[in-house]
């Protein structure tokens, strides 16, 4: 078991710093359960700077759970367009419907984990901020802070194994009087000061309690085994004929990107591509995959034309109607780039 040597000093210093230095974020101004839920869903795997304009737009279109619950799923996903990880939007929609049907909304973290899209971190964040439930949040930021504070030398194979060790430590540190601000302070510290690389230790409110700072090697913690990554290469096609663009719509039953539109894969059309047909090359990461996508502008052959006619997933749309479709964020940017 690990412990910080002076819990009371840690809580006091952290809270004082948070009250003085916390960023002014829209979900912290006149907070509500709805604002907290929406922000926590949006912030899953997405940076604050990216979320801000989407949060504002979302609140204007869906100001409360009732409005969101009554909306069509395709409209919900369309308003999420560009944030990625679209399962979050669908789960948020399901959650709104569920909460709208309840006579009483539970205030404990365990009950919230039974709701769509809610895991241990999100349930702790929502219930502590909204209901002052003393449940500590634990994510990569919190693990990093605690590992450095306590100088934890254990090498963890992944975040899941690290979570099991640091959850009790985070819980032992929770400020029982104001758990919501405490959790937000931990998140704020990890996001703005205790960075993964080049942490701003001199500005840290708890640096005098930190073993990693005392050792002069904060970047050595936490110790995580290298994550295995998979390299993936995808060839896609950009076919524009008389202002009609060829797109692919993912089936509604798909686990990822259900009903989302993207540029078709060359293999789906049985089209051969080469360096001569390549127009763009893009790289991105999804989970543990490192994806290289090459976009080509080949000519349609008879086989490809036949596959388009036979497919329920391939379709033509006028280039001016793209805004009526729900496109995955990267593909929307690539299409606009190619259209000039």
C-alpha positions in Angstrom: 0.0 0.0 0.0 1.2 3.5 -0.9 0.3 6.6 1.0 1.0 10.3 0.7 2.8 11.4 3.8 0.5 14.4 4.6 -3.0 14.0 3.4 -4.4 17.2 5.0 -1.7 19.4 3.5 -2.3 17.8 0.1 -6.1 18.4 0.2 -5.6 22.0 1.5 -2.9 23.0 -1.0 -4.8 21.4 -3.9 -8.1 23.0 -3.0 -6.5 26.5 -2.6 -4.8 26.2 -5.9 -7.9 25.1 -7.7 -10.0 28.0 -6.3 -7.4 30.4 -7.5 -6.4 28.8 -10.8 -9.2 26.8 -12.2 -10.0 27.5 -15.9 -13.3 29.1 -16.6 -15.2 26.4 -18.4 -18.9 26.6 -19.5 -19.9 23.5 -17.6 -18.5 25.0 -14.4 -20.5 28.1 -14.8 -24.0 27.7 -13.2 -23.4 23.9 -13.1 -26.2 21.3 -13.5 -26.5 17.6 -13.8 -27.1 17.9 -17.5 -24.1 20.1 -18.2 -21.9 17.8 -16.2 -23.1 14.7 -18.0 -22.7 16.2 -21.5 -19.2 17.6 -20.7 -18.0 14.3 -19.2 -19.2 12.4 -22.3 -17.6 14.9 -24.6 -14.3 14.9 -22.7 -13.9 11.1 -22.9 -10.7 10.8 -25.1 -11.1 14.4 -26.3 -9.2 17.5 -25.2 -11.0 20.5 -23.6 -10.0 22.9 -26.4 -11.7 20.6 -28.9 -14.8 20.2 -26.9 -15.6 23.9 -26.1 -17.3 24.9 -29.4 -19.2 21.6 -29.6 -20.4 22.0 -26.0 -21.8 25.4 -26.7 -23.5 24.3 -29.9 -24.9 21.2 -28.3 -26.5 23.2 -25.4 -28.2 25.5 -27.9 -29.7 22.5 -29.8 -30.3 20.2 -26.8 -30.6 22.3 -23.7 -31.8 19.5 -21.4 -32.4 15.8 -21.0 -36.0 16.0 -22.2 -35.1 17.7 -25.5 -32.3 15.3 -26.1 -34.5 12.3 -25.4 -37.1 13.4 -27.8 -34.6 14.0 -30.7 -34.0 11.5 -33.5 -30.8 9.6 -33.3 -29.6 10.8 -36.7 -29.9 14.4 -35.5 -28.1 13.7 -32.3 -25.2 12.1 -34.2 -25.1 14.9 -36.7 -24.6 17.4 -33.9 -21.8 15.3 -32.6 -20.1 15.3 -36.1 -16.4 16.1 -35.8 -15.9 14.9 -32.2 -15.4 11.3 -33.2 -16.1 8.2 -31.1 -19.7 8.4 -32.1 -20.8 5.7 -29.7 -20.6 8.4 -27.0 -23.4 10.4 -28.8 -25.6 7.3 -29.1 -25.0 6.4 -25.4 -25.7 9.9 -24.3 -29.0 9.8 -26.3 -29.9 6.5 -24.7 -29.0 7.9 -21.3 -31.2 10.9 -21.7 -34.2 8.7 -22.6 -33.5 6.5 -19.6 -33.1 9.4 -17.1 -36.2 11.1 -18.5 -38.2 7.9 -17.6 -37.0 7.8 -14.0 -39.0 9.1 -11.1 -35.9 9.6 -9.0 -32.3 9.9 -10.3 -29.8 8.0 -8.1 -27.0 9.8 -6.5 -24.5 7.0 -6.0 -21.7 6.1 -8.4 -22.5 2.4 -8.5 -26.0 2.9 -9.7 -24.8 5.3 -12.4 -22.5 2.6 -13.8 -25.5 0.6 -14.9 -26.5 3.5 -17.3 -25.5 3.6 -21.0 -21.9 4.8 -21.6 -21.1 5.3 -17.9 -17.9 3.7 -16.5 -16.1 4.1 -13.1 -14.5 7.4 -14.0 -17.6 9.0 -15.5 -19.9 7.8 -12.7 -17.4 9.2 -10.0 -17.1 12.6 -11.8 -20.9 13.0 -12.3 -22.0 12.0 -8.9 -19.2 13.8 -7.0 -19.7 17.1 -8.9 -23.5 17.0 -8.9 -24.4 15.2 -5.7 -21.2 15.6 -3.6 -20.9 11.8 -3.5 -17.4 11.1 -2.1 -16.2 8.9 -5.0 -12.7 9.6 -6.4 -12.1 9.8 -10.1 -9.2 7.8 -11.5 -7.9 8.2 -15.1 -4.6 8.6 -16.8 -4.1 12.1 -15.3 -4.9 11.0 -11.7 -2.7 7.9 -12.1 0.2 10.1 -13.2 -0.2 12.5 -10.3 -0.4 9.8 -7.7 2.5 7.8 -9.2 4.7 10.8 -9.0 3.6 11.9 -5.6 4.3 8.5 -4.1 7.2 7.6 -6.3 5.6 4.3 -7.3 8.3 2.1 -8.9 5.9 -0.7 -10.0 5.7 -1.2 -13.8 2.1 -1.6 -14.9 1.2 -3.6 -18.0 -1.7 -1.3 -18.8 -4.0 1.4 -17.4 -6.4 -1.2 -16.1 -3.8 -2.8 -13.8 -2.7 0.7 -12.7 -6.3 1.7 -12.0 -6.7 -1.2 -9.5 -3.7 0.0 -7.5 -4.4 3.7 -7.6 -8.2 3.7 -7.0 -7.9 3.0 -3.3 -5.1 5.6 -3.0 -7.3 8.2 -4.7 -10.2 7.3 -2.6 -8.2 7.7 0.6 -7.3 11.2 -0.5 -10.8 12.4 -1.4 -11.9 15.6 0.3 -15.1 14.4 2.1 -16.4 18.0 2.5 -16.1 18.9 -1.2 -15.5 15.8 -3.3 -16.7 17.5 -6.5 -14.1 20.3 -6.4 -11.5 17.9 -5.3 -12.0 15.6 -8.3 -12.1 18.6 -10.6 -8.9 19.9 -9.0 -7.2 16.5 -9.7 -8.3 16.6 -13.3 -7.2 20.2 -13.6 -3.8 19.6 -12.1 -3.1 16.7 -14.5 -4.3 18.7 -17.5 -2.6 22.0 -16.9 0.5 21.3 -14.6 1.4 17.7 -14.2 1.8 17.0 -17.9 3.0 13.7 -19.2 6.1 15.4 -20.6 7.7 18.6 -19.3 5.5 18.9 -16.2 5.4 22.4 -14.7 6.7 21.2 -11.3 7.6 24.7 -10.0 4.0 25.7 -10.4 2.6 22.6 -8.7 0.7 23.3 -5.5 1.8 20.0 -4.0 5.4 19.7 -5.2 6.8 19.7 -1.7 4.9 16.5 -1.1 6.0 14.9 -4.4 8.7 12.2 -4.3 9.3 12.4 -8.1 9.9 16.1 -7.8 12.3 15.6 -4.9 14.2 13.0 -7.0 14.3 15.4 -10.0 12.8 12.9 -12.4 9.0 13.3 -12.7 8.8 12.1 -16.2 10.0 8.6 -15.0 6.5 8.1 -13.5 4.2 6.4 -13.9 6.0 3.3 -15.1 3.9 1.7 -17.9 4.9 -1.1 -20.2 5.1 0.0 -23.8 1.7 -0.2 -25.5 1.6 -2.6 -28.5 0.4 -0.8 -31.6 -0.9 -2.2 -34.9 0.0 -0.6 -38.2 -2.9 -0.4 -40.6 -2.9 0.8 -44.3 -6.1 1.6 -46.1 -6.6 2.7 -49.7 -9.7 4.8 -50.4 -11.1 6.4 -53.5 -12.4 9.8 -54.3 -14.8 9.6 -57.2 -16.5 12.7 -58.4 -18.7 12.6 -61.5 -20.7 15.6 -62.6 -20.7 16.9 -59.1 -21.8 13.6 -57.7 -19.5 12.1 -55.0 -19.4 8.4 -54.3 -19.7 7.6 -50.6 -20.0 4.5 -48.3 -22.4 4.4 -45.4 -21.6 2.0 -42.6 -24.5 -0.4 -41.7 -26.6 0.6 -38.7 -25.7 -2.7 -36.9 -22.0 -2.0 -37.1 -20.2 -1.7 -33.7 -18.3 1.4 -34.9 -19.4 4.3 -37.1 -22.9 3.0 -37.5 -24.7 5.0 -40.3 -21.7 7.2 -40.8 -20.5 8.1 -44.2 -16.9 7.9 -45.5 -15.0 7.6 -48.7 -15.2 4.0 -50.0 -12.3 1.6 -49.8 -10.7 0.6 -53.0 -11.1 -3.1 -52.2 -14.9 -2.7 -51.8 -15.0 -1.6 -55.4 -12.3 -4.0 -56.6 -10.3 -1.1 -58.0 -6.6 -1.3 -58.4 -4.7 1.8 -57.2 -1.1 2.8 -57.5 1.2 5.8 -56.7 0.0 7.4 -60.0 -3.6 7.5 -58.7 -2.8 8.8 -55.2 -3.9 12.3 -54.3 -3.6 12.4 -50.5 -2.0 10.5 -47.7 -3.2 10.9 -44.1 -2.3 9.4 -40.8 -4.3 9.0 -37.6 -4.6 6.9 -34.5 -7.6 5.1 -33.2 -7.1 3.1 -29.9 -4.0 1.0 -30.4 -4.1 1.3 -34.2 -1.8 3.6 -36.3 -3.7 4.1 -39.5 -2.2 5.3 -42.8 -4.9 6.2 -45.3 -4.2 6.9 -49.0 -6.8 8.5 -51.1 -6.8 7.8 -54.8 -8.7 9.2 -57.8 -8.9 6.3 -60.2 -11.4 5.8 -63.0 -14.3 3.5 -62.4 -14.2 0.2 -64.4 -17.2 -2.0 -65.2 -16.6 -4.1 -62.1 -16.7 -1.1 -59.8 -19.8 0.3 -61.5 -21.6 -3.1 -61.1 -20.6 -3.2 -57.4 -22.0 0.3 -56.8 -25.4 -0.7 -58.3 -25.6 -3.9 -56.3 -24.5 -2.4 -53.0 -26.8 -1.1 -50.3 -23.9 0.8 -48.7 -22.4 2.6 -51.7 -24.3 5.7 -53.0 -23.9 8.9 -54.9 -24.6 12.3 -53.4 -24.3 15.8 -54.8 -21.3 17.7 -53.4 -23.6 20.5 -52.2 -25.6 18.1 -50.1 -22.7 16.9 -47.9 -23.9 19.0 -45.0 -27.1 16.9 -44.9 -25.1 13.7 -44.3 -23.2 12.6 -41.2 -19.6 12.2 -42.2 -16.8 11.0 -39.9 -14.6 14.0 -38.9 -11.4 13.1 -40.8 -13.3 12.2 -44.0 -15.2 15.4 -44.0 -11.9 17.4 -43.8 -10.3 15.3 -46.5 -13.3 15.6 -48.8 -13.4 19.4 -48.4 -9.7 19.5 -49.1 -10.1 17.5 -52.3 -13.0 19.6 -53.4 -10.9 22.7 -52.9 
